[in-house]
């Protein structure tokens, strides 16, 4: 009697089932008695052996199971289905020869069926016979093209060695099974591997369509967009991945890098910080975090992160950045120690010697700088930058002969080194030596950089030394007004004095003194006339006043986004708003609520304030807006354009005091700092301007603060964007009925 195998019908015919449940575990083992077969006692003996094998297999005793199956086959050679079980058990017990023989028997018994070839392929694979394994898997797939297991084995073995062949198998399978999302995902992987970005993108999108919860597709799409350089799409895809796996450090890191590349520093900082909370010891994250802080010029923060990297890293880039961060924090000793460490990593590297020299140069230690420069020059004597900095440091030591020697060598090595040309030319001219040669060098520098104000100052000074006063005035006049440098004003004043225009010379020297009140050469030139004390014609304070006035007079309209805070009777309110101004004195402020909808609107029509909803204001806004209107129109500054107004200087801040109140201007920024004024019938008002910024050629405040000294009312407007002279509709400033 034979044990009958359980069968099912597949595309390639009857398919033998394998595994513990194949023999009636779910309903009883069916035994058929065939004439002329085993006796009943022998049949039941085979059954018991087979059951013993099953139990042993289920218990993990593979060797016992194999022995039992082989005994059944010895007694009943017709139970051919057991060759599958023998092959599986032999594989698990490491008897590859037995497994191979059984697998071949299984193939012989299941001709035209994929299952036998799948088994044979796995046996060959276990034996390291890759070619034979691939042939068996291919045959299994040919016999049953809809068998996903056969496809998996046939294609996966090709995916590395023959990706085009694997791709063909997946595409063939999908023609009859288009909804197989796992197979389509494999196809997408191969397309991506082959660089078929459009094909891979289409496949991954189809995977998501078939299975929206697929965890691999969004990440794969993000990678595709990333490689393609479509940063916006990559960010969107990575963010989708992050929604499903918010604690994925790799995705957080890549998002941080992409946001950094776009200049979106806040988003970049957030993603890197989240990644660092997951991987606080990851040095690469600390490095990127330092770069983000560097872009925002948060030097202390940048240094803290780069210090974590520098603890173990010997990378020159890491140490150089850390030294730079210390320098920006005005920590020269810390920067020097890092550069010493850098130099020790490569003691014979002239670049690292150079960096050390520059550090000593910044610390005003020319002897130490020269020592390291000499060592670097011994290694690399033909470097123009080394010779140039050697010249600078010899010049600081008043060794002009050594400085000249290095400057000449710099120019010989690099004839287009404009700074060296100007440096040497000016040093000769300023010492009244070799004037013609100095002029020629300076002219060469100006030809290289015509807009360089320092070079043009040197040119004017050379003309002056040579007695060519008309050319000197033509060269220095425009430079003095643009350079914001007390030395240039000193030179220009000397030229004007030599031309016999003493009052203009005095004003030029005073302009320089506004920029540097302690400049000894200027104080010496002015003598008893000294610094200005009154706003009078041809005085530097009046010129500064008219410059600031002229700056605002060019402003016809202004609009922007502002953070708004108001303080009334000890209470504080804050929000964001849209700000509008139109000459001569029209204002509109929209305080924004949720979803950027206007929550409150203030309109000032030049005479009174109007609120929507009504009754919101304190009644104290009018004087402030009238004052600010005067400032923005330029009219305010006329109050201080009078000889009765006294002047004093506090650093680079020029303070004007007169009957109208007090005004403070910054001589370097050419901007308003503060105004205190007492309107008729009102308490004194204090208006402060901070964070001057240049917008379309005009100097405008980044922050405006107002404080009332009597009733505690105050406000702050902090602008994030400003548009100069936009076209504004007149209806903006019409009060609502």
HELIX and SHEET records of a PDB file:
HELIX    1   1 UNK A   20  UNK A   22  5                                   3    
HELIX    2   2 UNK A   40  UNK A   58  1                                  19    
HELIX    3   3 UNK A   62  UNK A   75  1                                  14    
HELIX    4   4 UNK A   82  UNK A   92  1                                  11    
HELIX    5   5 UNK A   96  UNK A  109  1                                  14    
HELIX    6   6 UNK A  114  UNK A  126  1                                  13    
HELIX    7   7 UNK A  130  UNK A  143  1                                  14    
HELIX    8   8 UNK A  148  UNK A  156  1                                   9    
HELIX    9   9 UNK A  158  UNK A  161  1                                   4    
HELIX   10  10 UNK A  163  UNK A  176  1                                  14    
HELIX   11  11 UNK A  181  UNK A  193  1                                  13    
HELIX   12  12 UNK A  197  UNK A  210  1                                  14    
HELIX   13  13 UNK A  215  UNK A  228  1                                  14    
HELIX   14  14 UNK A  231  UNK A  244  1                                  14    
HELIX   15  15 UNK A  249  UNK A  261  1                                  13    
HELIX   16  16 UNK A  265  UNK A  278  1                                  14    
HELIX   17  17 UNK A  283  UNK A  295  1                                  13    
HELIX   18  18 UNK A  299  UNK A  310  1                                  12    
HELIX   19  19 UNK A  316  UNK A  328  1                                  13    
HELIX   20  20 UNK A  332  UNK A  345  1                                  14    
HELIX   21  21 UNK A  350  UNK A  362  1                                  13    
HELIX   22  22 UNK A  366  UNK A  379  1                                  14    
HELIX   23  23 UNK A  384  UNK A  396  1                                  13    
HELIX   24  24 UNK A  400  UNK A  413  1                                  14    
HELIX   25  25 UNK A  418  UNK A  430  1                                  13    
HELIX   26  26 UNK A  435  UNK A  448  1                                  14    
HELIX   27  27 UNK A  453  UNK A  465  1                                  13    
HELIX   28  28 UNK A  469  UNK A  483  1                                  15    
HELIX   29  29 UNK A  486  UNK A  498  1                                  13    
HELIX   30  30 UNK A  502  UNK A  515  1                                  14    
HELIX   31  31 UNK A  520  UNK A  526  1                                   7    
HELIX   32  32 UNK A  527  UNK A  529  5                                   3    
HELIX   33  33 UNK A  540  UNK A  553  1                                  14    
HELIX   34  34 UNK A  594  UNK A  596  5                                   3    
HELIX   35  35 UNK A  621  UNK A  633  1                                  13    
HELIX   36  36 UNK A  635  UNK A  640  5                                   6    
HELIX   37  37 UNK A  730  UNK A  733  5                                   4    
SHEET    1   A 2 UNK A   7  UNK A  10  0                                        
SHEET    2   A 2 UNK A  13  UNK A  16 -1                                        
SHEET    1   B12 UNK A 609  UNK A 612  0                                        
SHEET    2   B12 UNK A 598  UNK A 604 -1                                        
SHEET    3   B12 UNK A 586  UNK A 592 -1                                        
SHEET    4   B12 UNK A 571  UNK A 582 -1                                        
SHEET    5   B12 UNK A 557  UNK A 568 -1                                        
SHEET    6   B12 UNK A 714  UNK A 724 -1                                        
SHEET    7   B12 UNK A 703  UNK A 708 -1                                        
SHEET    8   B12 UNK A 685  UNK A 690 -1                                        
SHEET    9   B12 UNK A 671  UNK A 677 -1                                        
SHEET   10   B12 UNK A 661  UNK A 666 -1                                        
SHEET   11   B12 UNK A 653  UNK A 658 -1                                        
SHEET   12   B12 UNK A 646  UNK A 650 -1                                        
SHEET    1   C 2 UNK A 693  UNK A 695  0                                        
SHEET    2   C 2 UNK A 698  UNK A 700 -1                                        
END                                                                             
